[in-house]
């Protein structure tokens, strides 16, 4: 064979082998990069994490992080208010309703390698109850907690509390913290300083990175006692602006916009995005100031006619809103006699004409765009009957200083969602005289008495009847007005599934242990 022909064949063969090797290398690189990307879930936070101490804050922004790292004895099942075991595989309640005995799951370890036992539960629960911490109210009725053996915990209550299991299952309920971490970092403050930006629980993820105001990272707990999460890593970026979140989602830089995606846009999403929705306890209500024009029963009836949510719910939220049946979220309590709004617009016009000029100011609890949309629609309805209304966004924290303030708005739009699925958690958070979120300080003793009676009832039908009657009384008195329950709506990349949305959690609280691609 001539040398030039051999050289030519050799050169072509070498180029072909080189191209194949290059293609193989590029393919492997693409596989590695894609595989890495598929193993990471990227989620935005609209606001920064305050504290990861499960006992010393009422975390909303970082609740999904906290809930992925720590676990309690029980939990709410996905899409439900049913209570299921978590670190407790089973439990019994004594006949007098005072003693709760929990049997722990075997083989559970904290992220630091310490084995879970009953003493660890006792230590964590006593820390919450006795440490003067923010969440101590959830265990205020716990008289004693004991560990008769390594796998058994007995909690004794001061008085019967049928809502106790709901308090334990709450997203903000008591979690179990590594006793070693608590002792190693106590420093005279019960480790509250260290636990603000560190976490050692038993959950399916470990805290890997905490950069306040910028980025947080969870890594899969490879030694988790339960089913292993699909994603090896969850990355959180603090992106306050919803517009920026949407742009990054469409650009493929994040995987979901968990909450507050504009409802006007959800019907025209790009082909590579989809929606997961589920029932939620997100209930929009109107709180009414004492001394407002709505104290007049005739004016109040006319106003209720104009702001009837049946007239505007679909305009504000499309298919994802459901008119509230009572002062309790629909998934919590299905009333026998739902709240009724008057519907005679002409009668409402006549009532306002007889009364004379009526003006109303509407405060919006926050800059959440849904408040503004609801207010605009209600203001338009009020104008039809001759009521002049205006709205404004309340400064941060201003809603908590309205009691006795004559300059406070006549009506406050707020999301009145409880921290657990029992009606007592709703009534005693918002409606009763001493409720911490009874923002105008309204009082109706007869209704409060029914709430107190309901709190002692273990029979669900009897309990709900009492709470329903009390709620109707608050409504009839013009203290609180239920409007709409809005679904949990998450917009995300095509292919994400099993998001595990839970009604009691704030909207957008994806369960990172169940979600997969």
C-alpha positions in Angstrom: 0.0 0.0 0.0 1.4 3.4 -0.9 2.6 5.4 2.1 0.3 8.5 1.2 -2.8 6.2 1.0 -1.9 4.6 4.3 -1.4 8.0 5.9 -4.7 9.2 4.5 -6.6 6.2 5.9 -4.8 6.6 9.2 -5.7 10.3 9.4 -9.4 9.7 8.6 -9.5 6.8 11.1 -7.9 9.0 13.8 -10.3 11.8 13.1 -13.3 9.5 13.3 -12.0 8.0 16.6 -11.4 11.5 17.9 -14.8 12.7 17.0 -16.4 9.6 18.6 -14.4 10.2 21.8 -15.4 13.9 21.7 -19.0 13.0 21.3 -18.8 10.4 24.0 -17.1 13.0 26.3 -19.8 15.6 25.6 -22.5 13.0 26.1 -21.0 12.0 29.5 -20.7 15.7 30.4 -24.3 16.4 29.5 -25.4 13.3 31.4 -23.5 14.3 34.5 -24.7 17.9 34.4 -28.3 16.9 33.7 -28.2 14.2 36.3 -26.9 16.7 38.8 -29.6 19.2 37.9 -32.3 16.6 38.1 -31.1 15.7 41.6 -31.4 19.3 42.9 -34.7 21.1 43.6 -34.5 24.9 43.4 -37.1 26.9 45.3 -37.5 30.6 46.0 -38.4 32.1 49.3 -40.3 35.4 49.2 -38.9 36.5 52.6 -36.0 35.6 54.7 -35.9 32.9 57.4 -36.3 34.4 60.9 -35.1 31.4 63.0 -34.8 27.6 62.6 -35.4 27.1 66.3 -38.7 25.1 66.2 -39.6 26.4 69.7 -38.7 30.0 69.6 -40.4 31.5 66.6 -43.5 31.4 64.5 -41.7 30.8 61.2 -43.7 31.1 58.0 -41.1 31.8 55.3 -38.8 29.0 56.4 -41.4 26.5 57.7 -40.7 24.1 54.9 -37.0 24.0 55.8 -37.8 23.6 59.5 -40.3 20.8 58.7 -37.8 19.0 56.5 -35.2 18.9 59.2 -37.2 18.3 62.4 -40.0 15.8 63.1 -42.7 15.6 65.8 -44.6 12.7 67.2 -47.4 13.0 64.7 -48.3 14.9 61.6 -51.2 15.8 59.2 -51.4 13.6 56.1 -51.0 15.2 52.7 -54.2 16.8 51.4 -56.0 16.1 54.6 -56.6 17.0 58.2 -56.2 13.4 59.3 -53.6 12.8 61.9 -51.0 10.1 61.3 -48.0 8.9 63.2 -44.5 10.2 62.6 -41.9 9.5 65.3 -44.7 7.9 67.2 -45.8 4.7 65.5 -48.9 4.4 67.7 -50.6 5.9 70.7 -53.4 5.5 73.2 -55.5 7.9 75.2 -56.8 7.1 78.7 -60.5 6.9 79.4 -60.5 10.2 81.2 -58.8 11.9 78.3 -55.8 13.1 80.4 -53.0 10.6 79.6 -51.5 10.2 76.1 -49.1 7.3 75.7 -46.9 7.3 72.6 -44.8 4.4 71.3 -41.8 5.5 69.3 -40.5 4.2 66.0 -37.5 2.0 66.2 -34.1 2.7 64.7 -34.4 6.5 64.4 -31.2 8.6 64.6 -30.6 12.3 64.8 -28.4 13.9 62.2 -25.5 13.9 64.6 -25.8 10.1 65.0 -27.5 10.1 68.4 -30.2 7.6 68.7 -33.8 8.8 69.3 -35.2 7.6 72.6 -38.0 8.7 74.9 -35.7 10.8 77.1 -34.9 13.0 74.0 -38.6 13.6 73.5 -39.0 14.6 77.2 -36.1 17.0 76.9 -37.4 18.7 73.8 -41.0 19.0 75.1 -39.9 20.4 78.5 -37.7 22.9 76.7 -40.7 24.2 74.8 -43.0 24.3 77.7 -40.7 25.6 80.4 -38.2 27.8 78.6 -40.3 30.9 78.1 -40.1 30.4 74.4 -42.5 31.7 71.7 -44.2 28.4 71.1 -44.7 27.4 74.7 -48.5 27.9 74.4 -48.8 24.7 72.4 -47.9 22.7 75.5 -49.4 25.0 78.1 -51.8 22.2 79.2 -49.1 19.6 79.6 -48.9 18.9 83.3 -46.2 16.2 83.1 -44.2 14.2 80.5 -42.4 11.0 81.4 -40.4 8.2 79.8 -41.3 4.9 81.5 -38.9 3.1 79.1 -36.7 4.0 76.1 -39.5 3.7 73.5 -42.5 5.1 75.4 -43.5 8.6 76.2 -46.5 9.5 78.5 -47.9 13.0 78.5 -50.4 13.9 81.2 -52.7 17.0 80.7 -54.0 19.3 83.4 -57.5 19.1 81.9 -59.1 17.4 79.0 -58.2 18.9 75.6 -59.7 17.2 72.6 -57.6 19.5 70.4 -54.3 18.2 71.9 -53.5 15.9 69.0 -54.0 18.7 66.5 -51.6 20.8 68.5 -49.0 18.1 68.2 -49.7 17.6 64.5 -49.6 21.4 63.7 -46.8 22.5 61.4 -45.7 24.7 64.4 -46.2 21.8 66.9 -43.4 20.5 69.1 -40.5 18.9 67.4 -37.7 16.7 68.8 -34.2 18.2 68.8 -31.0 16.3 69.4 -30.3 16.4 73.1 -26.6 16.4 72.4 -27.0 19.6 70.3 -29.1 21.2 73.1 -26.5 20.4 75.8 -23.4 21.3 73.7 -24.8 24.7 72.7 -26.8 25.7 75.8 -24.7 28.7 76.7 -27.3 29.9 79.2 -29.9 30.5 76.6 -31.3 27.0 76.0 -29.3 27.0 72.7 -31.7 29.5 71.2 -28.8 31.5 69.7 -27.2 28.5 68.1 -30.5 27.0 66.8 -31.4 30.2 65.0 -29.2 29.2 62.1 -28.3 25.6 62.9 -30.5 22.5 63.1 -30.1 18.9 64.3 -33.3 16.9 64.0 -34.3 13.4 62.7 -35.9 14.6 59.4 -35.3 13.4 55.8 -33.0 16.4 55.1 -30.0 18.0 56.9 -29.3 21.6 57.0 -26.1 22.0 54.8 -25.9 25.8 54.3 -27.4 28.9 55.9 -26.5 32.3 54.3 -29.0 34.7 55.7 -30.8 36.8 53.1 -29.2 34.9 50.3 -29.3 31.1 50.1 -30.2 28.0 52.1 -29.4 24.4 51.3 -30.8 21.1 52.5 -29.1 17.8 51.8 -30.8 14.4 51.8 -30.3 12.5 55.1 -28.9 9.2 53.7 -29.4 7.6 57.1 -33.1 8.6 57.3 -35.3 6.0 59.1 -38.2 6.4 56.6 -38.5 6.5 52.8 -35.6 8.4 51.2 -36.4 11.7 49.4 -36.1 11.8 45.6 -34.0 14.9 45.6 -30.4 14.9 47.0 -30.4 18.6 47.6 -32.9 21.4 47.9 -31.6 24.9 47.3 -33.5 28.0 48.4 -32.9 31.5 47.1 -34.4 34.6 48.8 -36.3 36.3 45.9 -38.8 38.8 47.5 -40.2 40.0 44.1 -42.9 37.7 42.7 -42.1 39.1 39.2 -38.5 38.0 39.5 -39.6 34.6 40.7 -41.8 34.2 37.6 -39.0 35.3 35.3 -36.5 32.8 36.8 -39.1 30.0 36.6 -39.7 30.7 32.9 -35.9 30.8 32.4 -35.4 27.5 34.1 -33.4 28.9 36.9 -35.8 27.7 39.6 -38.3 24.8 39.6 -41.4 26.4 41.1 -43.2 29.5 42.3 -44.7 28.1 45.5 -47.2 30.8 46.3 -48.7 34.2 45.1 -48.4 33.5 41.4 -51.0 36.0 40.0 -54.3 34.2 39.4 -54.9 36.2 36.3 -51.9 34.5 34.7 -52.4 30.9 35.7 -54.7 30.2 32.7 -52.0 31.2 30.2 -48.9 29.4 31.3 -46.1 28.3 28.9 -46.2 24.7 27.8 -43.3 23.7 30.0 -45.0 24.8 33.2 -47.9 23.3 35.1 -50.1 23.7 38.2 -50.6 21.6 41.2 -53.5 22.7 43.5 -55.0 21.4 46.7 -57.5 22.5 49.3 -56.2 24.9 51.8 -57.2 26.6 55.1 -56.3 30.0 53.6 -59.4 31.9 54.4 -59.8 35.6 53.6 -62.0 37.4 56.1 -63.0 41.0 56.9 -62.7 42.2 60.5 -64.9 45.1 61.4 -63.9 48.0 63.7 -66.2 48.9 66.6 -67.9 52.3 65.9 -67.7 51.9 62.1 -70.8 52.6 59.9 -71.4 48.8 60.0 -72.6 49.1 63.6 -75.9 50.2 62.0 -77.7 46.9 61.2 -79.4 48.4 58.1 -76.1 49.7 56.7 -74.4 46.4 57.5 -77.0 44.4 55.6 -76.6 46.7 52.6 -72.8 46.4 52.7 -73.0 42.6 53.0 -75.2 42.7 49.9 -72.6 44.7 48.0 -69.5 42.7 49.1 -71.1 39.2 48.8 -68.2 37.0 47.7 -70.5 35.0 45.4 -70.3 38.1 43.1 -66.5 38.4 42.8 -64.8 35.2 44.0 -64.2 33.8 40.5 -63.1 37.2 39.2 -60.4 37.3 41.9 -59.2 33.7 41.9 -60.7 31.9 39.0 -61.6 28.2 39.8 -59.3 28.3 42.9 -61.6 30.1 45.3 -64.6 28.7 47.2 -67.0 31.0 49.0 -66.5 30.4 52.8 -69.4 28.6 54.4 -68.6 29.9 57.9 -66.0 31.7 60.0 -64.0 28.4 59.9 -62.2 27.1 56.8 -64.4 24.8 54.8 -62.1 21.9 55.1 -62.1 22.2 58.9 -65.9 22.5 59.4 -68.8 21.9 57.1 -71.7 23.8 58.7 -75.2 22.6 58.7 -76.4 26.2 58.0 -73.8 28.1 56.0 -73.5 31.9 56.4 -75.9 33.7 54.1 -75.3 37.0 52.4 -78.3 39.2 51.4 -78.7 39.5 47.6 -81.2 42.3 47.0 -79.1 45.1 45.4 -82.1 47.4 45.0 -83.0 47.1 48.7 -79.4 47.8 49.6 -79.4 51.0 47.4 -82.6 52.2 49.1 -81.2 51.5 52.6 -78.1 53.6 51.9 -80.2 56.4 50.3 -82.3 56.5 53.4 -79.3 56.5 55.7 -77.4 59.3 53.9 -73.7 59.4 52.9 -71.7 56.3 54.0 -67.9 56.1 53.6 -65.8 53.1 54.4 -62.0 52.7 54.7 -60.6 49.2 54.0 -57.2 48.2 55.4 -55.2 45.5 53.6 -53.1 43.4 56.0 -50.2 43.3 53.7 -49.1 44.1 50.1 -50.1 40.6 49.0 -51.7 41.3 45.6 -54.8 39.2 46.4 -55.8 41.7 49.1 -55.8 44.5 46.6 -57.8 42.5 44.0 -60.4 41.7 46.6 -60.6 45.3 47.8 -61.0 46.6 44.2 -63.9 44.3 43.5 -65.6 45.0 46.8 -65.2 48.8 46.3 -66.8 48.5 42.9 -69.7 46.6 44.4 -70.1 49.2 47.2 -70.2 52.0 44.7 -73.2 50.4 43.0 -75.2 50.9 46.2 -73.9 54.4 46.9 -71.2 53.6 49.4 -67.8 55.4 48.9 -65.0 53.1 49.9 -61.2 53.4 49.7 -58.4 50.9 50.5 -54.8 51.1 51.6 -52.0 48.7 52.5 -51.3 48.7 56.2 -47.7 49.3 57.3 -45.9 46.2 58.6 -47.2 45.4 62.1 -49.8 48.2 62.1 -52.7 45.7 62.2 -51.5 44.6 65.7 -52.0 48.1 67.1 -55.6 48.8 66.1 -57.4 48.2 69.4 -59.0 51.4 70.5 -57.5 53.4 67.6 -60.1 55.7 66.1 -58.0 56.2 63.0 -57.9 52.4 62.3 -59.7 51.4 59.1 -63.3 50.5 59.3 -62.6 47.1 57.8 -59.5 44.9 57.7 -58.9 42.3 55.0 -56.8 39.5 56.4 -56.1 35.8 55.9 -57.5 34.2 59.1 -55.9 30.8 59.0 -55.3 28.7 62.1 -52.2 26.9 63.2 -54.0 23.5 63.5 -57.1 21.9 62.1 -59.4 22.0 65.2 -62.1 24.7 65.3 -60.8 25.7 68.7 -57.5 26.8 67.1 -59.5 29.1 64.8 -61.9 30.6 67.4 -59.3 31.2 70.1 -56.8 32.7 67.7 -59.2 35.2 66.1 -62.7 35.5 67.6 -62.9 35.2 71.4 -62.3 38.3 73.6 -58.7 37.3 74.5 -57.7 35.8 71.2 -54.3 37.1 70.2 -55.4 38.0 66.7 -58.8 39.6 67.6 -57.2 42.7 66.2 -60.0 45.1 67.0 -60.7 43.6 70.5 -64.3 42.6 69.7 -66.2 40.9 72.5 -69.3 38.7 72.5 -69.5 36.8 75.8 -72.4 34.5 74.7 -70.5 33.3 71.7 -67.3 32.9 73.7 -69.2 30.7 76.1 -70.2 28.3 73.3 -66.5 28.2 72.1 -65.5 27.2 75.7 -68.1 24.5 75.7 -67.0 23.2 72.3 -63.4 22.9 73.5 -64.4 20.2 75.9 -66.3 18.1 73.5 -64.7 14.9 72.1 -67.8 14.1 69.9 -67.1 15.8 66.6 -70.7 16.5 65.6 -71.6 18.0 69.0 -68.3 20.0 69.0 -68.9 21.4 65.5 -72.5 22.4 66.2 -71.3 24.6 69.1 -68.5 26.2 67.1 -70.8 26.8 64.2 -73.4 28.5 66.4 -70.7 30.7 67.9 -69.4 31.6 64.5 -72.9 32.6 63.3 -73.3 34.8 66.3 -70.0 36.6 65.6 -71.1 37.1 62.0 -74.6 38.3 63.0 -73.1 40.8 65.4 -71.0 42.3 62.6 -67.6 41.4 64.2 -66.2 39.2 61.5 -67.2 38.4 57.9 -66.0 35.2 56.1 -65.3 35.7 52.4 -63.4 33.0 50.5 -61.3 30.0 51.0 -58.5 29.9 48.4 -56.7 26.8 47.2 -53.0 26.1 47.5 -51.7 26.7 44.0 -48.1 26.0 43.0 -46.8 26.8 39.5 -43.8 24.6 38.6 -41.8 23.0 35.9 -43.5 20.2 34.0 -42.8 16.8 35.5 -42.7 17.6 39.2 -45.3 15.5 41.1 -46.3 14.4 44.6 -45.8 17.8 46.0 -47.5 16.7 49.2 -49.4 20.0 49.8 -51.1 20.0 53.2 -54.1 22.2 54.1 -52.9 23.5 57.5 -49.6 24.6 56.2 -49.1 28.1 54.6 -49.8 28.0 50.9 -46.8 26.8 48.8 -45.4 24.5 51.5 -44.1 21.7 49.3 -43.2 18.5 51.1 -39.6 18.0 50.0 -39.6 14.4 51.3 -42.4 13.3 48.8 -41.9 15.6 45.8 -40.2 13.9 42.8 -39.5 14.5 39.1 
